[in-house]
Amino acid sequence: MKSSRRTFLTGAASTVAATALAGPAWAQNVIDAIINSPKRGMWGDRFDARASEGGQVSSTRPVLSSDTVFYVEQAIAQYTDLVARGGWPVVPARKKLQLGVIDPDVEMLRRRLMISGDLSLDAGMSPAFDSYVDAALRRFQARHGLEADGVTGEYTYSALNVPADIRLGQLQTNLGRLRDMTAKPLPPRFVMVNIPAAIVEAVENGRVVLRHTAIVGKVDRQTPVLTSNINEIILNPYWNAPVSIVKKDIIPMVRKNPSYLADNNIRLIAPDGSEVDPLSIDWSTDEAAKYRFRQDPGRINAMATVKINFPNAHAVYMHDTPQQQLFGDPARFHSSGCVRVQNVRDLVTWILRDTPGWDRRTIETTIQTEEDKRIPVADPVPLYFAYVSAWSTGDGVVHFRNDIYGRDGVAELQISTAL
């Protein structure tokens, strides 16, 4: 059920009163500095482009950590004060602003970026989109999981104009999630999939050693929240299509193209293990759904070269994909619930580190054979599928993602559903 903004923020001030580490005058100091700041030069002036008075967006600190809880509490204190002082202005979403543009709207963009800590106060006020604003906007985009191109497109404007009180509520909601997940000590080595961010982190001794771009479930085929252990790697896997995909995708495709199964190396397997001739099936019905649709290993296999298995009640897994181009999409919500991992062989090598006989060279050599190979993981790696749409990595850096599945309860955060 959707929550009202008032309900969403209930208790915010009382919860963070003890963690108000940023100082009550923080927002007022920023606003005063904006009002009193000098005019600066034209866009072509080569400033040092110091993006922010805070830290770098990229970090080796994991999203899932007790430290993250502390940093989110700090961010909540800061945002509580910011909201109390009026938040940030709305930036008119009517023009394409980028390096070289001189326009009155740039001054509003500067104010917005200064208040959120993305633009240094040293940049001053000017209608020129200079190198200061370019660096600051790229930083803002990176914090929000957008393409950091320094251009105010539709989705950048949408993220800029989410009100500060909604962002505060989003931080509070996610603080509860993070507290729940870190209530018990985390293992020294684990893998975490952050669903709204569509990223995978391999964590060791409190540090992210690998971070992978991922593709997660569509809004109508959501990736579940779960906890498990990675216990098996399959190289050159057969793909057994889930019944949901058979009914929603494959059968309609066969009706349009009778050679679809042969073109994609998909075989029909009866319950007794025998292969069934597709020409014997009445494709105008769902009769075929009672058979197993098995795709042979190979480059066009839906899982490509690797499948990562772990026990779970949702029949989901992690895997490679032949559709590598989708990793470049800023809204990576395309799967039927499983998680596709970019550069998955790096992750598999890390997972199999303590499994004798499976170094990177052996993995690559085995993949070249295109023969199905199951590898039990000697020391199963803990795995967490989490839904964290707002977090902080410290140094004043706060990350936000769109609430793709609507679990934060506020419509303004579901921007990605339109992507």
N, C-alpha and C positions, 0 to 999 in steps of 0.2 A: 504494500500500500504506500502511495506517495505521501511524504511528510511535508508539512508546511515549513517555510523557512524558520518561523518562530520555534516550532517544535524541534527542528533540526539543531538549533543553537541552544536549546535549554540547558542550563547548567554550565555553559562554556566559561563564563567568568569565574564562577566558584571553583571549578575544577582546576583552573590554571593559576589561581591566585598565588599559590605557593611556589610556582615555577616561573614567575615573571622575571626572568633573568636578563631580558633585553633592556629593561629600564623604562619607566613610564613616560619619559620624555622623548623616546625614540621617534615615534611618528611625527610629533610636533617639530622636532629638530629637522626632519626631512622636509616637511612642508614649509617651514620657515626658510630653509636653505633654497628651496625652489623659488619661493617668492622673491627672495633677495638676491638670487644668483645673477651674475652679469650676463650680458648678451655675448655670445661667442661668434666665431667667424663663419665663413662659408663652408659648404660641404667639402670642398677640395682641400681644405687645410689638413695637414697630416698630423693629427694629434696622436698620442700614444695608444688611443683606443682601449684604455683600461676598462674592461667590461663591467666591473662591479667592485663594490667595496667588500663583497663577500668572497667565498672560496670558489674553486673551479667546479663546474657541473659534473665532469667525469670524476669518478672516485672508485677506489678498490674496497670501499666499505659496503658490506652487503645490505640489501633491503631488510632481510630477516635477521635481526640482531637485537640484543638488549640495548646496545648503544643507540640503535635507531629509535627505540622507545624514548630515550632521554632527549635525543635531538628533536623528535616530534613534539615533546613537551615544551622544549624551548621555542619551537616554531609557533605553537599554540599561544604561548605567552606574548610573542611578538604580534601575531595576527589579532589577538584579542585587543591589544592596545591600538593597533592600526584601525580596526573596525570601530572602536570607541571614538576615534577622531575623524570618522567619515569615510574611511576606505580610500579607494582610488577612483579617478574620473573615468567615464566612458569615453573610449576613443571612437570617433565617428568612422563607421565601417563603409566608407563610400569611395575610397581611392586606393590605388596601388602605391604604397609608399616604399621607397628603397633608396639606396645610396645615390646621391645626385639630385634628388627631388628637393625643391624649395616650396613649401606649402604651409599655411597656418596650422593644419592638422598635425604637423610634426611636433609642434610645441605641446599639444595634448598627449601625443605619444611619449614625448620626453618626460612629462610629469608622471604618466602611468608607470614608466620603467624606473624612474627614480624612486617612487614610493615603494615599489616591490623590491628594490635593491639591485636591479639589473643594470642600471645606468649610474655611473659615478656622478656625484654632485658637481664635480669639477667640470663636467661637460657644459654646464650653464644652459641658458634658454636661447633658442634660435629656431626659426622656421626651416632651417637647413637640415636635411638628413645627412649628417656627416659620419665620419668613421667611428665616433663615439656611439651614435645611435645604431649604426650597423652592428657593431660588436655586441651592444646591449640587447638588441632584438634577437640576434642569433643565440645569445645566452638564454633569453626567455624561452625561445622556441625549443632549445635543447632540454630545458627543465620541464617542458610540457610534452615531450615526446614527439615534437613536430620536426619536419625537415628544417634544419637550421640554415636557411638560405638568405636571411636578412630581408625578406619581402613580406609585406602585410597582405597575405592572401586570406581567403574566407575562414579557414580554420584557425589561423593566427588571431584574427579579429575575434572569433568566438571565444578563444582562450583568454585573450586580453580583457574581454568584457564580462567574464564571470565575476559577479560582485565579491568583494572581500569577505563578506559575512558567509557566503556560500563556501568559499575556500576554507574559512575557519571551521565550519561544520564538517567539511570533508576531512580535514585533519583530525578532528575529534573522533569521527566514525572510525577512521583507520587506526587511530591510537588504540582503540578498544581491540581491534583485530590483532594488532601487533603484540599487545599485552597478553592476549590469550595464547598466541603462538609461541611466545617466549617465556611463559609462566614456568616451564621446566627448562633446564639447561639444554642448549642445542648441542648436537654432536659436533666433534671437531671437523668433520668432513661431511658435506651434504650438497645436494642439488636442490635449487629452488626455482620454480616457474612462477613468475608474477603475471597473472592472467591479464589485467588491464594494461600493463606495460608491454605485454607480449615479448618478454625477455626471459632468458634462462641464466642463472648464476650458479657456477660451481664454486663452493666456498670451502676454504681450508684454513683452520686456525684463525677464524675471524676476519679473513681477507678473501675478496673475490679473486680467484686465480684465472677464471675463464668467464666471459660474459658473451652470450649468444643471442642474436636476434631470433625471434620465434614467430610462428603463426599459430594462433589458437582458434577456438570454436566460434562459429557464427552466433548471432544473437538467438537464433532459433535452434541451435545445436551447441549448447554451451559446454566449454571445458569445465569439469567439476573441480571443486576444492577437495583435496584429499591429502593423506599422509601415507607413505608406503616406503618400500626399499627396492632399489634397482637390483634385481637378482639375475638378469639374463640379458645378453646381447646376442642378436641374431644378425649375421652378415648375409647379404643376398637373400632376404626373407621372401617367402611366399606371402602374398597378401590375400587374406580371406575377408571379403567385403562384408561389413556388418549388414544385418537385415534392413536397417533404416536406409542405408545407402543403396542397397539393392532395390528397394521399393521406390525411393524418391529420385534416384539418379540413373541406375543402370538399366532397369526395365524400360523406363521412358526412352532412353537412348537406343536400346535395341529395337524398339518399335519404329523409331525414325530411321535407323541404319541397321539392317539385319546382319551386317558383317562386323558390327561393333566389337563383339566378344573376340573374334579371331584377330581383328586389327590390334587389340590391346592384350593379346596373350592371356585371355581369361577363359578358364575352363569351368564347366558345370560338373559338380561332384555330388553324387547321390549319397544318402546316409550310409550305404554299405561300402563307400569308397570308390565305386566305379564311376567312370566318366560318362556323362550324358550328352547325347547329340542335341545341340540347340534347336535343330530343325524339328525335333520331336515335341517341342514345347509350344503350348498355346500362349503366345506373348500378348494377346488381347486381355488376358487375365493376370492375376498375381500368382499363378501356379508355380512359376519359376522360383518364387521366394522360399519354397520348401527345400531347395537345393543350395549347396555351398558354391559360391562364386570365388574361385581361386585363381589369382594372377601369378604367372610364373615369375621367377626372379629375372632381373634384367634392368636395363637403363630406363625403361618406361614403366617399371613397377611403381605403384602408388607410393611405396615406401622407399623407392630407389635402392640404396645399398645397405641401409642399416635400420634395425628396429631395436628399441630399448624397452625391455619388459619389466613390469613390476606388478605385484598382486594388487588388484582393486576390483571393486564391485561394479565399476562403470564400463569395463571392457575398453579402456583407453590405454594408449601407450605413446611413446615419443619416437620420432623417426625422421629419416632423411626425406627428401622430396625431389622429383624431377622438375618441379615448377619453381626453380630457384629465383625467377624474376619477382615472385611475390614477396620476397624478403625486402625488396625496396619500397614496398607500399607502407606509408606511415600508419595506415589503419589495417593491421594484419589480423583480421578476424574472418578467416576464410575456411577453416576446417570444419569437420563434423564432430569435433570434441577432442580429438587427439592433438598432440603438439608436434609441429614440424620444427626442426632445429637447423639453423644455418651452421655450416662448418661442423657438422655433427661428428665427424671422425676425430676432431680434436677432443670433443667431450668424451667420446667412447674410449679413446686412448687414456684419458685421465681416469675414467671409471675402472678400466681394466689394469691399472697400474700395478696392483698387487695380485693380479691373476697370472700365474706363471705361464710363459710361452706366448704371451700376447702383447708384444710391443708394436709400435706403429708400423714398422716394416712388414711384420707378419699380417697385421690387419689389412694393409693395402694389397699385399700379395693374394690373400684369400679373396678379397673383393674382386680381383681381376679374374678369378676362376668362374664367377657367377654361379657358384654352387652354394646352396643353402647350408649355413654353418651356425649351430647353436653353441654359445659359450656361457657356461655358468659363471657368475661373478664370484670370485673367491671370498671377498669381504663385501657383502651387499651394502650399497651406498644409500643412506637415508634420503628420501625424496619428499618435497613439499610442493603441492600445487596451492598457491595462495592468491587471494584477491585483495591486493593493496593498491589503491588508486591515489594515495598521497603519502609521502614520507619525506624525511630529511636525512642527508648524509653529513650534517654538521657544517660548520663554517658559514652559517647563514644560508645554505643552499636548500631550498624546499622544492620538491618535485611533485607535480600533479599529472594525472592521466584522466582521460574521460571515463566515465562510469558506463562502460559499454553494455553491461548486463543490467543496469538499473538497480544495483544493490545498495547504493548510497542513499537512495530515496529522494533525490531532488532532480527535477527535470532539467535544470540548467547544466547539469554535469553529464548528460547523455548526448553530448555533441556527436560522438562517433557513430551513433546509430544511423546517421544520415550519410555516412561516408560510403 
